[in-house]
């Protein structure tokens, strides 16, 4: 807080704007951009991992794994994201507390589900009532990340499943003819070649993931949408910096942010696609070979 | 080092089991002067000062949590916080799902804010916040109701013509009308709905409710509650107070 900002109602013009834009709430708004980036940075690899697991399970020769993989993909893909988000976060939270309830609450404690309430003993609360606000927020964020990873993992699994099927059968057969085992074919031939087929689908998912981050707001995480609405709403004299309805400006700012994010992603993904096509037995790979020759 | 970090993280999550329990107060943070998030990003308003004073008197450590209005009761029940302190009127409907403390604000009037003083309330939809006593009132009295998630949006709806008027607590609307520069006015018609404002508790939390009830009573008895209500930054000198009625049984 700048010293010039001690009495916001007596200042105006540029000083007012500077003070306004550096208020505690605005600083929290700027940090929420980091929250969104962090969500992307954690969710993307986690979803890829879930997706890889799901796809591998779905085409496994072992029946229970195949059933599990296919059920996961079909179930999550079939339920509207918002419904899944609203349901799963509450379910996961209660499941975690229930497991802890079984472990730490004194024996004979009543079941946590009492009519409309869900109530575990103090020791079983996650996070503990006494822990700092940071842990409460971190826990909420963690629930959101897991949910995002499961939802986007299912879509990723479907993309990777398709990509694995798309690798030319001749490639795999050649490897088998060389005497490679099933696992060796998978690791050395299938996985390295599938990425080029997976990339269009994955890049699509990445774009959707970027655009789905405002769902955080729905889950009670104070993200950029929360702050844009909170800061943009008209403010009376009860506030230090009264102003009219500025939501349009704040939301416009968010639109610019998302457009920049998606544009940057497009550039990076374009380069990645070129890199992956090099030397591949695909049309793009062939075109590159001819251009070079 | 890694183990140390992990242990610290676990200790943070599982909390200091020996530390005093913290009572988490849940509020909306969007309804000045009752409660709002100030420019420093903290909960402020009448209920902030009032809640902190109650915790001091009851000898409790309290922390503040904000939650959207429309899920404020379910999230109390699932244990995200322990007390609702959000200008919530005591109604029979809510009594069926949660318990209320005694009132800390006397029943206040609700007012209509519209673009002109001669607005016909039947001529178009009337805005109110979802799940409020005002929304129920509008629906039950032959007006067309449009609901919004936040109080802020109900007022914005009148400004841009989506609704002919908004019905809300008068104390919330007075500064809106005063600062609109004449663009919006309060109608002469006022409604008296609700049975006073109280704290909300889970049905099973009678101990906690007892502590807060005692603290509210003590603030009524020594008159500090009335002084706090009439502060100019909250409800002003003309606000309804408890007066002698609050001192019964002291």
Interface residues (C-beta under 8 A of the other chain):
Chain A: X8 X23 X24 X25 X27 X28 X90 X93 X94 X97 X114 X115 X116 X117 X118 X119 X120 X122 X123 X125 X126 X127 X128 X129 X130 X131 X132 X133 X135 X136 X139 X220 X229 X230 X233 X234 X236 X237 X238 X239 X240 X241 X242 X245 X247
Chain B: X12 X13 X14 X15 X16 X17 X19 X20 X21 X22 X23 X24 X30 X32 X33 X36 X37 X38 X39 X40 X41 X42 X45 X61 X63 X65 X67 X68 X77 X78 X79 X82 X97 X150 X152 X153 X155 X156 X159 X175 X176 X179 X202 X203 X204 X233
